[in-house]
Amino acid sequence: MSKASIEYINSFSWLGSRLGLDRIRELMRRLGDPQEKLSFVHLAGTNGKGSTACFLASVLQAAGYRTGLDTSPYIHTFHERMQINGVPISDEALDRIVDRVRVEADAMEDHPTTFELVTAVAFCWFLEMECDIVVLETGMGGGLDATNVISSPALTVITPIDMDHMEYLGDTIAKIASAKAGIIKPRCPVVSACQQPEAAAVLAEVAAEKESPLTVVDLSQLSPGPFSLHGQRFAFSGLSDLSIRLLGRYQMENAALVITALDVLAGRGFPVSEDAIRTGLAQALWPGRFELVATEPAVIVDGGHNAQGARALADNLVRYFPGQRLIFVMGLLADKDLEAIAVPILPLAERFFTFAPNSPRAMEAGDLAAYLAERGALAEAVDGGAAPALERAREAAGPDGVVCYFGSLYSVSEARGAFGLGHGVALGG
């Protein structure tokens, strides 16, 4: 029956992204304000939110807390958006809670959006299941994001801020940072990643205005260790020989942000042991983020879809595959900053195969290929989505090349599915 529940939720996607809290506040009031009976770590930022949330939830789970995790978008199934201790919501629970939410939502004069409905369902389920703490990721926004209906989180975490969703959040780093900083609550501690100067200044100003203690992760304490395509080791803040399965330097930085956040969170009533930190970080899995899905040729699937993500992807490819031939499979939404995304990748590419992601906002494969060709790249448009484009890329790469899918999270499921990687618990374990 959950198919009908998901269809109901998605039937309001035509309402689009309407930033503002009036609808979600009314809906939560009608449902008894379950969010006021839960403890949250609230995350905003442009990049790294999902991985950071995954690390945090995995450590808190290893520490023995019943831990909720609310993220978006999902990779394979809708149910992944809300998990408890790494287990997605069941069909039965989803149907039951959607039925309850539907009664209240349909009675509202201004009907909630799809994202607002999902947020309400998650909060109701987390309370019903008596979660000790919930790791809550914002959607694209901050202050006006539906998740910001919570009033006093245990901790606020801000991941790296960069240009994305400019049509909603603003056209400068400072404006986007201001939107993200809207989740900072009075006298609730904030932990931030290292930010660009404009973003750092905004976060410091907002935190000071709200008398919210601000801690910035000290990456001078991060010491990278050995790494391979199967994981990496590092030391941070007095903890040596830490291990994570997620690849890329930025994942070590995300883990350092999490360790810093956990230190602050301990003072808010959620202590964790060193063993829990080690275990939780080592067990965390988050698909579609510089993920090796095949060998001979090596195939990397990466959901990077903005300038910061493209720069990180380029750095990782040079780090993990120095001097090797790189064949890219690229799909993009039409509202993304194509130039900023393409610039770090173009010098590395032997050739591109382009496709249109499964979204009404998708850029046509031919338009993307033409753009890349105009800039001197060898680019071929492929019909039918990510899977046939990946097949063409593997043929071109041969056994000694490297294939890299990137550009959109909306087709990561198809890309992973082409290699037999389907549904699964996101946190691993």
N, C-alpha and C positions, 0 to 999 in steps of 0.2 A: 504493500500500500504506500510505501514512502514515495513512490514515483508521483502519486497524486499530490502529496505534501510539497514536494520540490516544485512541481508544476505550479501549484498555488503561489508559492513564494516568488518564483521567477516570473509569474504573470504580471507582476508590477514593475518589471524592469523598464517598461516604457516611461515610468516616472523619472528614470535617470538618476543622476547624482544631484540631489537637492540638499546642499549643505545647510544645516540648521538643526536645532535641538527641540523645537516645539512639538513635532510629531512624536519623536521617540520618548520625550518626557511624558506626554499624555498616554502613550501606549504603556509605558512602564508603570505609571500611576494606576491605570486600569488593571494591571497584572499584579499589583501589590508591591511594586518597587523591589523586586528580588535583588537588584544590583546593590541596594543599600545594606544587604545582609551578607555580602561577600567581601573578601579581601582580594585586591588586585595589584599586579604589577602592570602598569599601562605603558605601552611602547608606541612611539611615533618616530618618523624619520623617512628618508627617501630610499636608502638601500640598507640591506642587512637585517631588516625587521624580522623576517621569517626565520632566518638562521639564528639570530640572537634569541628570539622567543623559544625556538627549539632547544637551544643550549640551556636556557634558564629553566624551562619546564622539565627537561631531563634531569638536571641537578636536583631540583626541588623534589621530583619523584624519587630519585635515589636517596634523598634525605628522609624519606618516609612520609612526605606530605601528599594528601590526595590533591592532585594538581590538575586544574583545568587549563586547556590551551585553546585559544580562539584566534584563528588566523584567516587571511584571505589573500589571493584567491586560492582555491583548491587545485590540486594537480590532476587527480584521477576521479575521485568521487566527491560529491557534495558533502558527505558525512565527515570528510577530513577537516572541514572548517571548524568543528568543535570536537575536542577529544578530552578524555580524562585518563591520566596515567598512560597516555599513548594509545588509547583505544577510542576510535571514533564512535559517535552516537549511533545507537542501533536504530533499525527501521521502526521498531515498536515505540521507542521513546520519541523519535522524531515525529511520527504520526500523532501520538498522543499530545505532545506539546504544541505542535502546529495547530491542531484542532482547538486548543485552548486559546492560543494567540489569535487565531482567525476570528473568533467570536468578538474579541475586543477591537481588533484592527478594522473589521468590516463595519463596526458601529461608529467609527470615527468619520467626521465630515471631511477631513484632509487625510486621505489614506496613506499609511506608511509606505516607504519605498522597499524594494527587495532587500537592500542592505540593512535597513531598520528592522525588518521582519526577522532576518537571520540573527541580528544582535539580540533581539528579544527572546527568540527561541533558545539561544545559547545561555543567556542569563538564567532563564527559568530552569533549564536542565542542570546547570552547575549548582544552583541552590538545591534543587530536588536531590541531587547526588551528594550533597553536603561536602563540597570541595573546601579544602583548607585555604587554598589560594588559587587564583586564576591569572594566568599570563595572557594579557589581552592586547592584541595588535590592532591599531587603528586601521581604517581603510586607507584612502589616499590622503586624508586631511589631518586635522588635529583638533583645534578648538571647536569647530562646528561639525566634527565627525560624530556619527551616531554613538560610537563607543564612549564619547565624552559625557554621556549622561551620568556616568559614575561621579560621585561627589568628592571622595577622599581616598585615593589609592594608597596602599602601603608604600609604593615607590613609583616614580615616573622615570622612564628610560628613553633617551633620545639617541637614535642611531644616526649615522652620517646623513647630512642634508645636502641635496643637490637639486639641479633643475629637473623638474618633472611635474606633470599635471598643471602646467602654467596657466591654462585657461580657467582653472578653478582657484589656484593658490597664489598666483602672482607671477610676475615675469622677472623677478630678481631673487638672488639667494636670500636677501634680507626679508623680503615679503614671504617667501616660502617658509623661512625659519619662524617668522612671526605666527604663521598659521599653525605650524607644528607645535610651537611653544604654548599654544592654547590649551594643551592638556596639563600644563603645570598648575597645580592647585596650591592654595595658600598653606604655607607651613608644612607641605609634604615634600620630602627630599627628592632631588633630581640627580640622576647620573647621566652624563653625556659622553658620547664618543668624541674624539678629536674632530673639530669642525673647521671649515673654512672661516677666516676671520670675520666675515660679515655675519655668518650664522652664529658663531661663538659670542659675538657682541650682543646679538638679540637675545639669545638664551640667558646670558648673564644678567641682562637688564630686566627681563621678565621674572627670573628667579628672585632677583633682589626686590623688585616691586611686591612680590607675593610672599616675601620672607621665607622662601623655600631654599634650604641648604643645597648648594650645587657642587657636585663632585665631577671632575673631568678625568677620564681614564688617562693614566700616565704611561704612554707607550714607550717611554725611555726604559721602562722596566721589562719590556718584552724582548726576549732573546730567542730567536728562531733556532731550531735544532734540525736534525735530519728530516728529510721529507721524501716521499715517493708518491706514486699514483695510488697508493693504498692508504695513505694517511700521513700525518706529520706530528712532530714533537716540538715542544717549546717550553720555556720557563717564563714565569711572570710573577712579580710581586712576592718573592720568597718561595714560590711553589716551583719545584724543578721537575723535569721529565714528565710534563703533562702531555697527553696524547689525545688527538682528535682524528676522526675519520674524514671530516670535511676538508676539501683541498683548497689551497690558495692562501696567500698571506692575509688577506682580509678576513678569513675565517679565524685565524689566530687573533686578529684584532677584535673580532666579535667576541671570541672567548674571553679575552682580557676585559672587555666591557662587562661581560657577565660576571666575572670574578669580582670586579670592582662593585658591581651592583649588589652582589650577594653579601659583600662586606657591609654595605649600608643597610641592606634588608635585614641582616641579623639584629641590628639595633631597633628594628620595627617588629620584633617578635617572631622572626623566622630564621633562626640560626641553622647553619649547615656545617657539617664536618668536612675536613680535608678529603677524607675518603669519598664522601658524597660528591664533592667537586670533581675529583679524579674520575669516578665511575660515571657520573652524569655526562661529563664532557666526552669521555671515550665512547659512550653508547649512542650519543646523539647522531641521528641521520636526518638529512633534509634534502629530498630529491630535487634534481634539476638545477643545482647550483655547482657549476664546474664539476659535473659528475661524469666519471668514466663509466660508460655503459657497454663498451665492446673493445676488443683488441684485434690487431691484424686486419684492417687498420684500427688504430686507436680512435675511438669516437667519444667526444666530449659533448655533453648536453648542458647548456647554461641558459638560464632564464633572463640574463641581462637584457634590459630594454631601455636604458637611458645612458647618458654620457658617462656618468660615474661607473656604471656597470660595464660599459664597453672598455673603459680604461683599465679596470680591474681584470677583465677578461684578457685583454692584450698582454698585460703584465704577467698573468699566470701562464699563458701560452708560451711566452718567451722563457719563463722560469722552468716549466715542465717539459717543453719540447724544443730546446735550443737547436736552431739550424735545420729543423725538419720542415717538410713541405706541409702547408696548411691549406685545406680546402674548407670553405665556409658554406654552411646552409643557413640562410637568413630569411626571416619573415618578420614583418614589422606592422604595427598599427599606424594608420595614417596620421594620427595626431602627435606622433613622437618627433623629436628633433633629429631628423635623419642625418644631417651633416655632422652634428656633435657625436652621434653614435658611430658613424662610418669612419671618421678621421683616425681614431686609434687603430682600426682594424685594417684599413686599406693597405698600409705598407707591409703587412704580414701575409696577405692573401695571395696564393697562387691563382685561385679562381673562386667564384661564387656560384651557388645554385640558389635561386630565390623562389619563395612560395608565398601564398597568401594565408595568414593564420585564420583559424576558425572563429571569426568575429565579424560583426557587421561594420566594425571600424577598421578592418584590415586594409592595408595598402596592396594594390594589385601587384602580382609577381612581376609582370612585365614592366610596370612603372619603376619598381625597385631595381630591376636588372638594368633598365635604361639609365637610371641615375648613376649606378656604379660604373657602367660602361663609359659614360661621359667623363668619368674621373680616371679613366685608363685601366679599369679592371676588366678581366675576362669574366663575364656574368651571363648566366643562362636561366631564364624563367622556366619553372616546372609546374605543370598543372597537377591538382589533386592533393595538395597539402604537404605536410612535413615528411611523411614516410617515403613517397616517391622521390622527393628531393634528396633525402638522405641516401637512398639507394644509388642515385646518380653520382652523388659525392663519393660514396665508397668505391664505386667503379673507377672514378677518376683518381682517387688517392692510391689505389693499389695497396699491397700489404705493408709498405713502408711509409705511407703518408699518414696524416692526421686529419680527421674530419671534426669540425666543430659546428654544432647547431647553436644559434643564439638569436635573440631579438624579441621574443615574446614568450611569456609564461603560458599563454593560452594554448599553445601547441606542444608544450613539454610532455603532456600525457601521450600524445600521438608519437612524439619522438622516442620516448622511453618504451612505449608499447611496440615499436618496430623491432625492439631487441628483447621482447618477452618480459619486459619489466612493467608490471601493472600495479594493481591496487596493493596497498600494504599500509601498515601502521607507520606514520611519518617519523615518529621518534626512534624507531628501531629498538634495540635492546638486546 
